[in-house]
Amino acid sequence: MSSTQGEAGHAGGAGPGRQVIATRGDISRWIEPWYVAYAILGALASGLAVIAIPLVVIGGGGTATEIGTAIAAQNIGALFAPFWGAMADRTKSYRVIFFLGFILIGLGFLGLSVLQGLTAWTTGAFLIGFGTGASNTVAALFVVEFTPKEEWGQRISWMQTFNALGSVLGMAMAGLLAPRLDTLLAALLVIPALILGGRGLPVPGSHFHLPHFTLHPTSLLHRSGPNAASVVAATHRLTLADLGVARQLLSSRFGLFLGCWFAFSLAVSSFASLYPVLMEKSFAISVAQSSLLMSIATAVSIPLYNYAGRLVTRQSPAAVLGIGIGGRMIGLAGLAIVAFLHVWWAILPVILLFGLYQGIWPLLRTRPKSNTSDHRFWWRIQVS
């Protein structure tokens, strides 16, 4: 978001009838009522979906390959986040997109509840990822489009805290019910999210207005717009000149980082996609126990965000990232060894190793504190 647009937004010029939220008091200054809906989004996308999707597929006679296909479809849907950013920038219909994301998520979970087969599983998972990208992208825009830049850090930190707490509760709930009941519960949770999500949004609340607009595909391909580009990503029409830039990028230290991060993400995803099934088949840990274990490990790791932020300021970001990657590698390697040995006392090392694997995540997510121009780059990584 350019400074000119930011000043206009702060002065109430972010669009017809739009205005900055007036906040008072210490806590209410950073927390908005709609953050509860964002917590429900965490429960749906990062909690219930993580546990329920693999179990629905395996319960319907699906294979490990079909589980991976469904999870891949979910992540492909999430890759459309720049499209939602472009739509939001061009139409200014932030509220509509926020609610539409929840509706798409609800439809995806409902499909998983009542339908079977690879087509149904992949379609439902895709809708969950597609809707998550919409609501998640616009949630960030509600902060950077309608609040002063100096408040972004505090507001997004609180917003992400609500999301993390929702994830913890979603994981815990996922192990208490049968997989199809989990997905049905997730679909029903969309209703309170829609109700609570309308409270305190920095757009007119008296009318649910869908503005009239005209979209040109060429302009959407050209760029996602200056506002969403500062939060999610920018897309543009590829040219031959971009190939030279790509070669230069891949041969740089940042290119090396991208390659390493790709390999790391591939390794982590191969385990995370099958998590509840692997825990049950390899370590005889029930779904209820594995979901509770993930929930507890995630909850315990939340305070680590603050420590990780201080550590980044004292050490280099690369060092902190290396510690995080190393921690996850130790966790995965240890779990593989325990599964191979088939020892009777496996439960204790499994808990400790998975706790390390899951709890080290804040070190992989924390950005350095900075007031320089790299601020937007880190928001782009954090929020997308």
Sine and cosine of phi, psi and omega as CSV:
sin_phi,cos_phi,sin_psi,cos_psi,sin_omega,cos_omega
0.00,0.00,0.82,-0.58,-0.01,-1.00
-0.94,0.33,0.35,-0.94,-0.02,-1.00
-0.90,0.43,-0.58,0.81,0.02,-1.00
-0.89,0.46,-0.70,0.71,0.01,-1.00
-0.92,0.39,-0.61,0.79,0.00,-1.00
-0.89,0.46,-0.70,0.72,0.01,-1.00
-0.90,0.44,-0.63,0.77,0.03,-1.00
-0.89,0.45,-0.65,0.76,0.02,-1.00
-0.90,0.43,-0.63,0.78,-0.03,-1.00
-0.93,0.36,-0.45,0.90,0.00,-1.00
-1.00,0.02,0.10,0.99,0.00,-1.00
1.00,-0.03,0.25,0.97,-0.04,-1.00
-0.97,-0.23,0.45,0.89,-0.02,-1.00
-0.99,0.17,0.12,0.99,-0.01,-1.00
0.59,-0.81,0.29,-0.96,-0.02,-1.00
-0.84,0.54,0.84,-0.54,0.08,-1.00
0.98,0.19,0.02,1.00,-0.04,-1.00
-1.00,-0.09,0.53,-0.85,-0.05,-1.00
-0.46,-0.89,0.32,-0.95,0.06,-1.00
-0.97,0.26,0.64,-0.77,0.03,-1.00
-0.94,0.33,0.74,-0.67,0.11,-0.99
-1.00,0.08,0.85,-0.53,-0.04,-1.00
-0.88,-0.48,0.57,-0.82,-0.02,-1.00
-0.73,-0.69,0.42,-0.91,0.06,-1.00
0.98,0.18,0.27,-0.96,-0.07,-1.00
-0.92,0.38,-0.81,0.59,-0.07,-1.00
-0.97,0.23,-0.72,0.70,-0.05,-1.00
-0.91,0.41,-0.27,0.96,0.03,-1.00
-0.92,0.39,-0.52,0.85,-0.08,-1.00
-0.95,-0.32,-0.32,0.95,-0.10,-0.99
-0.93,-0.37,0.75,-0.66,0.04,-1.00
-0.93,-0.37,0.47,-0.88,0.00,-1.00
-0.85,0.53,-0.52,0.85,-0.05,-1.00
-0.95,0.30,-0.14,0.99,0.07,-1.00
-0.88,0.47,-0.40,0.92,0.06,-1.00
-0.90,0.44,-0.64,0.77,0.07,-1.00
-0.90,0.44,-0.59,0.81,0.03,-1.00
-0.93,0.36,-0.51,0.86,0.12,-0.99
-0.91,0.41,-0.65,0.76,0.06,-1.00
-0.89,0.45,-0.59,0.81,0.07,-1.00
-0.87,0.49,-0.65,0.76,0.07,-1.00
-0.89,0.45,-0.67,0.75,0.02,-1.00
-0.89,0.46,-0.58,0.81,-0.03,-1.00
-0.98,0.22,-0.81,0.59,-0.16,-0.99
-0.99,0.15,-0.63,0.78,-0.08,-1.00
-0.97,-0.25,-0.09,1.00,-0.01,-1.00
-0.91,-0.42,-0.97,0.24,-0.07,-1.00
-0.90,0.44,-0.65,0.76,-0.03,-1.00
-0.90,0.43,-0.63,0.78,-0.04,-1.00
-0.87,0.50,-0.65,0.76,-0.05,-1.00
-1.00,0.03,-0.69,0.72,-0.20,-0.98
-0.96,0.26,-0.65,0.76,-0.09,-1.00
-0.86,0.51,-0.78,0.63,0.03,-1.00
-0.86,0.50,-0.61,0.79,-0.04,-1.00
-0.95,0.31,-0.57,0.82,0.06,-1.00
-0.89,0.45,-0.68,0.73,-0.01,-1.00
-0.92,0.40,-0.75,0.66,-0.03,-1.00
-0.92,0.38,-0.54,0.84,0.05,-1.00
-0.94,0.35,-0.42,0.91,0.03,-1.00
-1.00,-0.03,0.23,0.97,0.02,-1.00
1.00,0.03,0.21,0.98,-0.01,-1.00
-0.97,0.23,0.31,-0.95,0.01,-1.00
-0.99,-0.15,0.09,-1.00,0.06,-1.00
-0.88,0.47,-0.59,0.81,0.04,-1.00
-0.90,0.44,-0.64,0.77,0.01,-1.00
-0.94,0.33,-0.54,0.84,0.12,-0.99
-0.88,0.48,-0.73,0.68,0.02,-1.00
-0.88,0.48,-0.61,0.79,0.02,-1.00
-0.90,0.43,-0.67,0.74,0.02,-1.00
-0.90,0.43,-0.70,0.72,0.01,-1.00
-0.91,0.42,-0.62,0.79,0.06,-1.00
-0.88,0.47,-0.64,0.77,0.03,-1.00
-0.89,0.45,-0.63,0.78,0.04,-1.00
-0.88,0.48,-0.70,0.72,-0.03,-1.00
-0.95,0.30,-0.52,0.86,0.10,-0.99
-0.89,0.45,-0.65,0.76,0.05,-1.00
-0.87,0.49,-0.62,0.78,0.00,-1.00
-0.93,0.37,-0.38,0.92,0.00,-1.00
-0.93,0.37,-0.18,0.98,0.02,-1.00
-0.99,0.11,0.17,0.99,0.02,-1.00
-0.81,0.58,-0.68,0.73,0.04,-1.00
-0.87,0.50,-0.54,0.84,0.06,-1.00
-0.89,0.46,-0.69,0.72,0.02,-1.00
-0.91,0.40,-0.59,0.81,0.07,-1.00
-0.89,0.45,-0.66,0.75,0.04,-1.00
-0.89,0.45,-0.69,0.73,0.02,-1.00
-0.88,0.47,-0.68,0.73,-0.01,-1.00
-0.91,0.42,-0.68,0.73,0.01,-1.00
-0.90,0.44,-0.64,0.77,-0.12,-0.99
-0.98,0.19,-0.57,0.82,-0.10,-1.00
-0.97,-0.24,-0.31,0.95,-0.07,-1.00
0.88,0.48,0.33,0.94,-0.01,-1.00
-1.00,-0.06,0.85,0.52,-0.05,-1.00
-0.86,0.51,-0.71,0.70,-0.07,-1.00
-0.90,0.45,-0.68,0.73,-0.01,-1.00
-0.88,0.48,-0.71,0.71,-0.02,-1.00
-0.92,0.39,-0.62,0.78,0.04,-1.00
-0.86,0.52,-0.74,0.67,0.01,-1.00
-0.94,0.34,-0.62,0.78,0.00,-1.00
-0.87,0.48,-0.60,0.80,0.04,-1.00
-0.85,0.52,-0.71,0.71,0.02,-1.00
-0.90,0.43,-0.63,0.78,0.01,-1.00
-0.90,0.44,-0.67,0.74,0.04,-1.00
-0.89,0.45,-0.65,0.76,0.05,-1.00
-0.88,0.47,-0.70,0.71,0.01,-1.00
-0.88,0.48,-0.66,0.75,0.03,-1.00
-0.90,0.43,-0.63,0.78,0.03,-1.00
-0.89,0.46,-0.72,0.69,0.02,-1.00
-0.92,0.40,-0.60,0.80,0.02,-1.00
-0.90,0.43,-0.64,0.76,0.05,-1.00
-0.88,0.47,-0.65,0.76,0.04,-1.00
-0.91,0.41,-0.44,0.90,-0.03,-1.00
-0.97,0.24,-0.57,0.82,-0.17,-0.98
-0.91,-0.40,-0.21,0.98,-0.06,-1.00
-0.90,-0.44,0.34,-0.94,0.03,-1.00
-0.72,-0.69,0.30,-0.95,0.03,-1.00
0.96,-0.28,0.38,-0.92,-0.08,-1.00
-0.87,0.49,-0.64,0.77,0.00,-1.00
-0.88,0.47,-0.71,0.71,0.01,-1.00
-0.91,0.42,-0.66,0.75,-0.02,-1.00
-0.91,0.42,-0.72,0.69,-0.03,-1.00
-0.93,0.36,-0.61,0.79,0.02,-1.00
-0.91,0.41,-0.73,0.69,0.02,-1.00
-0.88,0.48,-0.70,0.72,0.01,-1.00
-0.91,0.42,-0.63,0.77,0.04,-1.00
-0.87,0.48,-0.70,0.72,0.01,-1.00
-0.88,0.47,-0.59,0.80,0.04,-1.00
-0.89,0.45,-0.73,0.68,0.03,-1.00
-0.92,0.40,-0.64,0.76,0.00,-1.00
-0.88,0.48,-0.73,0.69,0.01,-1.00
-0.93,0.36,-0.59,0.81,0.03,-1.00
-0.89,0.46,-0.67,0.74,0.05,-1.00
-0.87,0.50,-0.62,0.79,0.00,-1.00
-0.92,0.39,-0.82,0.57,-0.06,-1.00
-0.91,0.41,-0.62,0.78,-0.03,-1.00
-0.92,0.39,-0.66,0.75,-0.01,-1.00
-0.90,0.43,-0.74,0.68,-0.06,-1.00
-0.94,0.33,-0.51,0.86,0.06,-1.00
-0.85,0.52,-0.66,0.75,0.05,-1.00
-0.92,0.40,-0.62,0.79,0.02,-1.00
-0.90,0.43,-0.53,0.85,0.05,-1.00
-0.87,0.50,-0.45,0.89,0.02,-1.00
-1.00,0.08,-0.82,0.57,-0.14,-0.99
-0.97,0.24,-0.32,0.95,0.01,-1.00
-1.00,0.03,-0.38,0.92,-0.17,-0.99
-0.80,-0.60,0.12,0.99,0.04,-1.00
-0.73,-0.69,0.43,-0.90,0.01,-1.00
-0.88,0.48,0.50,-0.87,-0.08,-1.00
-0.86,0.51,-0.60,0.80,-0.04,-1.00
-0.93,0.38,-0.21,0.98,0.04,-1.00
-0.99,-0.13,-0.12,0.99,-0.09,-1.00
-0.85,0.53,-0.71,0.70,-0.07,-1.00
-0.85,0.53,-0.78,0.63,-0.02,-1.00
-0.91,0.42,-0.70,0.71,-0.07,-1.00
-0.92,0.40,-0.71,0.71,-0.01,-1.00
-0.94,0.34,-0.54,0.84,0.07,-1.00
-0.88,0.47,-0.71,0.71,0.04,-1.00
-0.91,0.41,-0.64,0.77,0.00,-1.00
-0.89,0.46,-0.69,0.72,0.02,-1.00
-0.93,0.36,-0.50,0.86,0.07,-1.00
-0.90,0.44,-0.70,0.71,0.06,-1.00
-0.87,0.50,-0.67,0.74,0.00,-1.00
-0.89,0.46,-0.66,0.75,0.01,-1.00
-0.92,0.40,-0.66,0.75,0.04,-1.00
-0.90,0.44,-0.63,0.78,0.08,-1.00
-0.89,0.46,-0.64,0.77,0.04,-1.00
-0.87,0.49,-0.68,0.73,0.01,-1.00
-0.86,0.50,-0.74,0.68,-0.01,-1.00
-0.92,0.40,-0.62,0.79,0.01,-1.00
-0.90,0.44,-0.67,0.75,0.04,-1.00
-0.89,0.45,-0.67,0.75,-0.01,-1.00
-0.90,0.43,-0.66,0.75,-0.01,-1.00
-0.93,0.38,-0.54,0.84,-0.11,-0.99
-0.87,0.49,-0.49,0.87,-0.03,-1.00
-1.00,0.07,-0.05,1.00,-0.08,-1.00
-1.00,-0.03,-0.33,0.95,-0.09,-1.00
-0.83,-0.56,0.23,-0.97,0.13,-0.99
-0.91,0.40,0.46,-0.89,-0.09,-1.00
-0.80,0.60,-0.70,0.71,-0.03,-1.00
-0.95,0.32,-0.47,0.88,0.11,-0.99
-0.95,0.31,-0.54,0.84,0.09,-1.00
-0.87,0.49,-0.74,0.68,-0.02,-1.00
-0.93,0.37,-0.56,0.83,0.06,-1.00
-0.92,0.39,-0.66,0.75,0.07,-1.00
-0.87,0.48,-0.66,0.75,0.02,-1.00
-0.88,0.48,-0.66,0.75,0.03,-1.00
-0.89,0.45,-0.63,0.78,0.00,-1.00
-0.94,0.33,-0.50,0.87,0.00,-1.00
-0.91,0.41,-0.31,0.95,0.05,-1.00
-0.89,0.45,-0.52,0.85,-0.04,-1.00
-0.89,0.47,-0.81,0.58,0.06,-1.00
-0.90,0.44,-0.48,0.88,0.06,-1.00
-0.89,0.45,-0.65,0.76,0.03,-1.00
-0.92,0.39,-0.60,0.80,-0.01,-1.00
-0.94,0.33,-0.77,0.64,-0.05,-1.00
-0.96,0.27,-0.44,0.90,-0.02,-1.00
-0.92,0.39,-0.33,0.94,0.00,-1.00
-1.00,0.09,-0.02,1.00,-0.06,-1.00
-1.00,-0.09,0.90,-0.44,0.08,-1.00
1.00,0.06,0.08,1.00,0.04,-1.00
-0.91,0.41,0.60,-0.80,-0.05,-1.00
-0.99,0.17,0.74,0.67,0.08,-1.00
-0.62,-0.79,0.32,-0.95,-0.01,-1.00
-0.80,0.60,0.75,-0.66,-0.04,-1.00
-0.98,-0.20,-0.07,1.00,-0.08,-1.00
-0.99,0.14,-0.37,0.93,-0.04,-1.00
-0.69,-0.72,0.69,-0.72,0.13,-0.99
-1.00,0.02,1.00,0.01,-0.19,-0.98
-0.98,-0.21,0.83,-0.56,0.11,-0.99
-0.98,-0.19,0.97,-0.26,-0.09,-1.00
-0.93,0.36,0.42,-0.91,0.07,-1.00
-1.00,0.07,0.69,-0.72,-0.03,-1.00
-0.46,-0.89,0.29,-0.96,0.05,-1.00
-0.82,-0.58,0.83,-0.56,-0.02,-1.00
-0.97,-0.24,0.70,-0.72,0.10,-1.00
-0.93,-0.37,0.90,-0.44,-0.06,-1.00
-0.81,0.58,-0.59,0.81,-0.03,-1.00
-0.91,0.42,-0.60,0.80,0.00,-1.00
-0.95,0.30,-0.52,0.85,0.05,-1.00
-0.93,0.36,-0.59,0.81,0.03,-1.00
-0.95,0.30,-0.46,0.89,-0.06,-1.00
-0.92,0.39,-0.73,0.68,0.04,-1.00
-0.25,-0.97,0.36,-0.93,-0.04,-1.00
-1.00,0.05,-0.02,1.00,0.02,-1.00
0.98,-0.19,0.47,-0.88,-0.10,-0.99
-0.92,0.39,-0.48,0.88,-0.08,-1.00
-0.98,0.22,-0.81,0.59,-0.02,-1.00
-0.93,0.37,-0.45,0.89,0.01,-1.00
-0.89,0.47,-0.48,0.88,0.00,-1.00
-0.98,0.21,-0.17,0.98,-0.04,-1.00
-0.91,-0.41,-0.70,0.72,-0.13,-0.99
-0.93,-0.36,-0.96,0.26,-0.05,-1.00
-0.17,-0.99,0.21,-0.98,0.10,-1.00
-0.88,-0.48,0.71,-0.71,0.07,-1.00
-0.90,-0.43,0.59,-0.81,0.00,-1.00
-0.51,-0.86,0.21,-0.98,-0.03,-1.00
-0.95,0.32,0.82,-0.58,-0.02,-1.00
-0.94,0.33,0.62,-0.79,0.07,-1.00
-0.78,-0.63,0.18,-0.98,0.03,-1.00
-0.89,0.46,-0.52,0.85,0.00,-1.00
-0.89,0.46,-0.47,0.88,0.00,-1.00
-0.92,0.40,-0.46,0.89,-0.01,-1.00
-0.90,0.43,-0.64,0.77,0.06,-1.00
-0.91,0.42,-0.65,0.76,0.04,-1.00
-0.90,0.43,-0.64,0.77,0.00,-1.00
-0.90,0.44,-0.66,0.75,0.03,-1.00
-0.89,0.46,-0.67,0.74,0.02,-1.00
-0.90,0.43,-0.64,0.77,0.00,-1.00
-0.91,0.42,-0.72,0.70,-0.06,-1.00
-0.92,0.39,-0.41,0.91,0.02,-1.00
-1.00,0.01,-0.01,1.00,-0.01,-1.00
-1.00,-0.04,0.07,-1.00,0.05,-1.00
-0.91,0.42,-0.57,0.82,0.04,-1.00
-0.93,0.38,-0.59,0.81,0.08,-1.00
-0.89,0.46,-0.63,0.77,0.07,-1.00
-0.88,0.47,-0.66,0.75,0.05,-1.00
-0.88,0.48,-0.69,0.72,0.00,-1.00
-0.88,0.47,-0.67,0.75,0.02,-1.00
-0.90,0.44,-0.69,0.73,0.03,-1.00
-0.91,0.42,-0.66,0.76,-0.01,-1.00
-0.92,0.40,-0.58,0.82,0.05,-1.00
-0.89,0.46,-0.73,0.68,0.01,-1.00
-0.89,0.45,-0.66,0.75,0.02,-1.00
-0.89,0.45,-0.72,0.70,0.00,-1.00
-0.90,0.44,-0.60,0.80,0.03,-1.00
-0.89,0.45,-0.68,0.74,0.01,-1.00
-0.91,0.41,-0.71,0.70,-0.02,-1.00
-0.90,0.43,-0.67,0.74,-0.04,-1.00
-0.90,0.43,-0.57,0.82,-0.01,-1.00
-0.90,0.44,-0.47,0.89,0.06,-1.00
-1.00,0.03,-0.72,0.69,-0.09,-1.00
-0.90,0.43,-0.56,0.83,-0.04,-1.00
-0.90,0.43,-0.51,0.86,-0.05,-1.00
-0.94,-0.33,0.25,0.97,-0.19,-0.98
-0.74,0.68,-0.86,0.52,-0.07,-1.00
-0.91,0.42,-0.53,0.85,0.01,-1.00
-0.95,0.32,-0.70,0.71,0.01,-1.00
-0.89,0.46,-0.66,0.75,-0.03,-1.00
-0.90,0.43,-0.58,0.81,-0.01,-1.00
-0.97,0.23,-0.67,0.74,-0.07,-1.00
-0.98,0.21,-0.59,0.81,-0.11,-0.99
-1.00,0.00,-0.56,0.83,-0.12,-0.99
-0.83,-0.56,0.11,0.99,-0.01,-1.00
0.83,0.56,0.56,0.83,0.05,-1.00
-0.99,-0.14,0.85,-0.52,-0.08,-1.00
-0.91,0.41,0.26,-0.97,0.01,-1.00
-0.87,0.49,-0.67,0.74,0.01,-1.00
-0.87,0.49,-0.67,0.74,-0.01,-1.00
-0.94,0.34,-0.67,0.74,-0.02,-1.00
-0.92,0.38,-0.63,0.78,0.04,-1.00
-0.93,0.37,-0.60,0.80,0.06,-1.00
-0.92,0.38,-0.63,0.78,0.04,-1.00
-0.88,0.48,-0.71,0.71,0.04,-1.00
-0.90,0.44,-0.64,0.77,0.00,-1.00
-0.89,0.46,-0.73,0.68,-0.02,-1.00
-0.91,0.42,-0.70,0.71,-0.01,-1.00
-0.88,0.48,-0.64,0.77,0.02,-1.00
-0.92,0.38,-0.68,0.74,0.00,-1.00
-0.90,0.44,-0.69,0.73,-0.01,-1.00
-0.90,0.43,-0.50,0.87,-0.06,-1.00
-0.98,0.19,-0.24,0.97,-0.07,-1.00
-0.84,0.54,-0.72,0.69,0.03,-1.00
-0.89,0.46,-0.31,0.95,-0.01,-1.00
-0.93,0.37,-0.33,0.94,0.04,-1.00
-0.86,0.51,-0.69,0.72,-0.02,-1.00
-0.90,0.43,-0.70,0.71,0.01,-1.00
-0.90,0.44,-0.66,0.75,0.00,-1.00
-0.89,0.46,-0.61,0.79,0.04,-1.00
-0.89,0.46,-0.66,0.75,0.04,-1.00
-0.93,0.37,-0.60,0.80,-0.01,-1.00
-0.91,0.42,-0.59,0.80,0.02,-1.00
-0.90,0.45,-0.61,0.79,0.00,-1.00
-0.94,0.33,-0.48,0.88,-0.01,-1.00
-1.00,0.04,-0.61,0.79,0.02,-1.00
-0.95,-0.31,-0.08,-1.00,0.07,-1.00
-1.00,0.05,0.49,-0.87,0.07,-1.00
-0.84,0.55,-0.57,0.82,0.00,-1.00
-0.90,0.44,-0.61,0.79,0.01,-1.00
-0.91,0.41,-0.69,0.73,0.01,-1.00
-0.91,0.42,-0.66,0.75,0.04,-1.00
-0.88,0.48,-0.66,0.76,0.02,-1.00
-0.89,0.45,-0.63,0.78,0.05,-1.00
-0.90,0.45,-0.68,0.73,0.00,-1.00
-0.90,0.44,-0.72,0.70,0.01,-1.00
-0.90,0.43,-0.67,0.74,0.02,-1.00
-0.88,0.48,-0.65,0.76,0.03,-1.00
-0.88,0.48,-0.68,0.74,0.02,-1.00
-0.94,0.35,-0.59,0.81,0.04,-1.00
-0.90,0.44,-0.68,0.73,0.03,-1.00
-0.88,0.47,-0.68,0.73,0.02,-1.00
-0.87,0.49,-0.75,0.67,-0.02,-1.00
-0.92,0.40,-0.70,0.72,-0.01,-1.00
-0.90,0.44,-0.65,0.76,0.02,-1.00
-0.90,0.44,-0.67,0.74,0.04,-1.00
-0.89,0.45,-0.63,0.78,0.02,-1.00
-0.90,0.44,-0.65,0.76,0.00,-1.00
-0.91,0.41,-0.70,0.72,0.00,-1.00
-0.89,0.46,-0.66,0.75,0.01,-1.00
-0.90,0.43,-0.58,0.81,-0.01,-1.00
-0.95,0.32,-0.61,0.79,-0.07,-1.00
-0.97,0.24,-0.47,0.88,-0.01,-1.00
0.84,0.55,0.71,0.70,-0.01,-1.00
-0.98,0.19,0.49,-0.87,-0.08,-1.00
-0.95,0.30,-0.42,0.91,-0.03,-1.00
-1.00,-0.09,0.47,0.88,-0.14,-0.99
-0.91,0.41,-0.42,0.91,-0.16,-0.99
-0.85,0.52,-0.67,0.75,-0.04,-1.00
-0.92,0.39,-0.78,0.63,0.04,-1.00
-0.89,0.45,-0.53,0.84,0.04,-1.00
-0.89,0.46,-0.70,0.71,0.01,-1.00
-0.88,0.48,-0.71,0.70,-0.03,-1.00
-0.92,0.39,-0.70,0.72,-0.04,-1.00
-0.93,0.38,-0.67,0.74,0.03,-1.00
-0.94,0.35,-0.57,0.82,0.07,-1.00
-0.86,0.51,-0.64,0.77,0.07,-1.00
-0.91,0.42,-0.71,0.70,-0.02,-1.00
-0.86,0.51,-0.73,0.68,-0.07,-1.00
-0.99,0.16,-0.63,0.78,-0.10,-0.99
-0.96,0.28,-0.31,0.95,-0.05,-1.00
-0.98,0.18,-0.09,1.00,-0.10,-1.00
-0.82,0.57,-0.63,0.77,0.00,-1.00
-0.84,0.55,-0.50,0.87,0.03,-1.00
-0.95,0.32,-0.39,0.92,0.03,-1.00
-1.00,0.06,-0.29,0.96,-0.12,-0.99
-0.96,-0.28,-0.34,0.94,-0.14,-0.99
-0.95,0.33,0.67,-0.74,0.07,-1.00
-0.98,-0.21,0.39,-0.92,0.09,-1.00
-0.96,0.29,0.54,-0.84,0.06,-1.00
-0.97,0.23,0.78,-0.63,-0.06,-1.00
-0.39,-0.92,0.54,-0.84,0.10,-1.00
-0.95,-0.32,0.18,0.98,-0.06,-1.00
-1.00,-0.04,-0.13,-0.99,-0.11,-0.99
-0.94,0.33,-0.20,0.98,0.02,-1.00
-0.97,0.23,-0.03,1.00,-0.04,-1.00
-0.84,0.54,-0.71,0.70,-0.05,-1.00
-0.93,0.38,-0.60,0.80,0.01,-1.00
-0.85,0.52,-0.68,0.73,-0.04,-1.00
-0.95,0.32,-0.58,0.82,0.08,-1.00
-0.89,0.46,-0.60,0.80,-0.03,-1.00
-0.88,0.47,-0.65,0.76,0.01,-1.00
-0.95,0.30,-0.66,0.75,-0.12,-0.99
-0.93,0.36,-0.68,0.74,-0.19,-0.98
-1.00,0.00,-0.44,0.90,-0.09,-1.00
-0.94,0.33,0.00,0.00,0.00,0.00
